[in-house]
Amino acid sequence: MEIQINGKTVTLRDKIPVKEGRYIRKTLTAIDDDDLLSQVPLMQFLVESWEFPGDPKDAESYGDLDTIREFIPLSKAIAEMFTDQETSQKN
């Protein structure tokens, strides 16, 4: 799934096989609302590619994103991905 963040294309995984995503709940529960960087392991898992500097598989790359224009919108897009999936399963 491609999204636009601050004018740059970010590609998120469309499919997560259970053998790869079986620990995703543990990753989600480890997120600390007071620490934005606690979201990085989930982002590393879900972001396939991006047009930002650095590699999305490298945790250090997320620390260089702009907090307001890049990191938070990416975080929201990932949250919406889960929300949309839950909503579509209920219907």
C-alpha positions as CSV (number, residue, x, y, z in Angstrom):
1,M,0.0,0.0,0.0
2,E,1.5,3.3,-1.0
3,I,0.9,6.5,1.0
4,Q,2.2,10.0,0.7
5,I,3.9,11.6,3.7
6,N,5.3,15.1,3.4
7,G,5.4,14.7,-0.4
8,K,7.3,11.4,-0.3
9,T,6.0,8.0,-1.2
10,V,6.0,5.4,1.6
11,T,5.2,1.8,0.8
12,L,3.6,-0.3,3.6
13,R,3.2,-4.0,3.6
14,D,0.0,-5.2,2.1
15,K,0.2,-8.7,3.5
16,I,1.7,-10.0,6.7
17,P,1.9,-13.8,6.8
18,V,1.3,-15.3,10.3
19,K,4.8,-16.8,10.3
20,E,6.2,-13.3,10.1
21,G,3.5,-11.4,12.1
22,R,2.9,-13.8,14.9
23,Y,4.6,-11.5,17.4
24,I,2.9,-8.3,16.2
25,R,0.7,-8.1,19.3
26,K,3.8,-8.0,21.5
27,T,5.2,-5.3,19.4
28,L,2.0,-3.3,19.7
29,T,1.8,-3.6,23.4
30,A,5.4,-2.4,23.8
31,I,4.5,1.0,22.4
32,D,4.8,3.7,25.0
33,D,2.5,6.7,24.3
34,D,5.1,9.0,26.0
35,D,8.0,7.8,23.7
36,L,7.5,8.2,19.9
37,L,10.5,6.1,19.2
38,S,8.9,3.1,20.9
39,Q,6.9,2.8,17.6
40,V,10.0,2.2,15.5
41,P,10.0,-1.6,15.7
42,L,6.5,-1.8,14.3
43,M,7.4,0.8,11.6
44,Q,10.5,-1.2,10.7
45,F,8.3,-4.3,10.3
46,L,5.5,-2.6,8.2
47,V,7.4,0.0,6.1
48,E,8.8,-1.7,3.0
49,S,10.3,1.3,1.4
50,W,10.3,5.1,1.4
51,E,11.7,8.1,-0.3
52,F,13.2,9.6,2.9
53,P,16.9,9.5,3.5
54,G,18.1,6.2,5.1
55,D,16.7,2.7,5.1
56,P,13.3,2.1,6.8
57,K,14.7,-1.2,8.2
58,D,17.3,0.8,10.1
59,A,16.0,2.2,13.4
60,E,18.3,5.2,13.3
61,S,16.6,6.4,10.1
62,Y,13.4,7.1,12.0
63,G,15.2,9.4,14.4
64,D,16.0,11.8,11.5
65,L,12.3,12.1,10.4
66,D,10.6,15.4,11.1
67,T,8.4,14.9,14.1
68,I,5.4,16.9,13.0
69,R,5.5,16.5,9.2
70,E,6.8,12.9,8.8
71,F,6.9,10.7,11.9
72,I,3.5,11.5,13.3
73,P,1.7,11.2,10.0
74,L,3.5,7.9,9.4
75,S,2.4,6.7,12.8
76,K,-1.2,7.7,12.1
77,A,-1.2,6.0,8.7
78,I,-0.1,2.7,10.3
79,A,-2.7,3.1,13.1
80,E,-5.4,3.6,10.4
81,M,-4.2,0.5,8.6
82,F,-5.0,-1.5,11.7
83,T,-8.3,0.3,12.3
84,D,-9.4,-0.1,8.7
85,Q,-8.6,-3.8,8.8
86,E,-10.6,-4.3,12.1
87,T,-13.5,-2.3,10.7
88,S,-13.6,-4.3,7.4
89,Q,-13.5,-7.6,9.3
90,K,-16.6,-6.6,11.4
91,N,-18.7,-5.8,8.3
